[in-house]
């Protein structure tokens, strides 16, 4: 999986399951994925070792992917979006408002 695809996927999973992470996991994840900080920059800003930051981000990624494996919200939403692409515009807009 390319870096850009992984980033998009992780951010998408975060949108679905981010509230299930701890505050620290959310903070480091957002710094890394949303603010595009390097591990060294986060480490410096938080006064924590680079290894500790890496570990927390990897744990967060694992949690998010585990939630998706069990709940499949992202996968289901992707399938629904593909299906509604082929229906009339008015119906599509109504469905998109619901999801």
Number of C-alpha atoms within 10 A of each C-alpha: 7 6 8 9 10 11 15 12 15 20 19 14 21 22 12 16 18 20 10 14 17 10 11 13 20 18 14 22 28 17 17 19 16 11 10 12 16 15 19 15 14 21 18 12 10 12 9 12 14 16 12 12 22 19 13 17 23 14 15 23 19 13 18 22 18 12 16 16 12 8 12 15 15 17 13 11 12 11 11 14 15 11 11 15 10 9 11 9 11 8 10 15 12 10 13 11 7 6 8
